[in-house]
């Protein structure tokens, strides 16, 4: 699955963006990258920041291992 990866500066600029009840929140992957799903690019609530979101690097999602599987 492809996700959007933010640098620290991009994360600080975009994380917490709010449009009405819609809130943009990044999460970390197993490689400690700030990521968000591609769905935000199709969400009209984030249309005002689509250009900034399109600048994020597209990477393959690396899930955090389940502690029970380690």
DOGU-913555 format. One record per residue (C-alpha): residue in one letter; z, y, x. Coordinates in steps of 0.05 Angstrom, whole numbers, plus 5000, padded with zeros to 4 digits. Last residue first. Layout:
<atoms>
+-----+------+------+------+
| res |    z |    y |    x |
+-----+------+------+------+
|   A |    Z |    Y |    X |
...
+-----+------+------+------+
</atoms>
This chain:
<atoms>
+-----+------+------+------+
| res |    z |    y |    x |
+-----+------+------+------+
|   X | 5355 | 4784 | 5153 |
|   X | 5333 | 4765 | 5083 |
|   X | 5397 | 4785 | 5048 |
|   X | 5393 | 4854 | 5080 |
|   X | 5326 | 4865 | 5045 |
|   X | 5278 | 4891 | 5097 |
|   X | 5257 | 4965 | 5091 |
|   X | 5185 | 4966 | 5069 |
|   X | 5129 | 4990 | 5115 |
|   X | 5078 | 5029 | 5074 |
|   X | 5010 | 5036 | 5107 |
|   X | 4996 | 5107 | 5127 |
|   X | 4962 | 5169 | 5100 |
|   X | 4980 | 5232 | 5138 |
|   X | 5001 | 5292 | 5096 |
|   X | 4951 | 5349 | 5090 |
|   X | 4933 | 5329 | 5019 |
|   X | 5005 | 5344 | 4999 |
|   X | 4998 | 5416 | 5023 |
|   X | 4934 | 5425 | 4983 |
|   X | 4965 | 5391 | 4922 |
|   X | 5024 | 5440 | 4923 |
|   X | 5010 | 5479 | 4859 |
|   X | 4984 | 5415 | 4826 |
|   X | 5052 | 5381 | 4832 |
|   X | 5065 | 5376 | 4757 |
|   X | 4992 | 5356 | 4748 |
|   X | 5008 | 5289 | 4779 |
|   X | 4947 | 5257 | 4811 |
|   X | 4965 | 5274 | 4883 |
|   X | 5038 | 5255 | 4869 |
|   X | 5014 | 5184 | 4855 |
|   X | 5000 | 5175 | 4929 |
|   X | 5072 | 5155 | 4939 |
|   X | 5121 | 5194 | 4983 |
|   X | 5143 | 5182 | 5055 |
|   X | 5190 | 5209 | 5108 |
|   X | 5183 | 5160 | 5166 |
|   X | 5243 | 5121 | 5193 |
|   X | 5199 | 5061 | 5212 |
|   X | 5228 | 5019 | 5155 |
|   X | 5208 | 5073 | 5105 |
|   X | 5247 | 5136 | 5087 |
|   X | 5245 | 5172 | 5020 |
|   X | 5213 | 5237 | 4997 |
|   X | 5233 | 5273 | 4933 |
|   X | 5188 | 5317 | 4889 |
|   X | 5223 | 5338 | 4825 |
|   X | 5192 | 5345 | 4756 |
|   X | 5237 | 5373 | 4701 |
|   X | 5203 | 5442 | 4705 |
|   X | 5164 | 5443 | 4770 |
|   X | 5211 | 5428 | 4828 |
|   X | 5198 | 5420 | 4902 |
|   X | 5258 | 5383 | 4931 |
|   X | 5222 | 5358 | 4992 |
|   X | 5161 | 5402 | 5007 |
|   X | 5177 | 5450 | 5064 |
|   X | 5231 | 5407 | 5098 |
|   X | 5187 | 5345 | 5093 |
|   X | 5127 | 5382 | 5122 |
|   X | 5170 | 5406 | 5181 |
|   X | 5198 | 5336 | 5193 |
|   X | 5128 | 5307 | 5191 |
|   X | 5107 | 5278 | 5124 |
|   X | 5077 | 5210 | 5110 |
|   X | 5036 | 5197 | 5047 |
|   X | 5032 | 5125 | 5023 |
|   X | 4981 | 5069 | 5027 |
|   X | 5000 | 5000 | 5000 |
+-----+------+------+------+
</atoms>
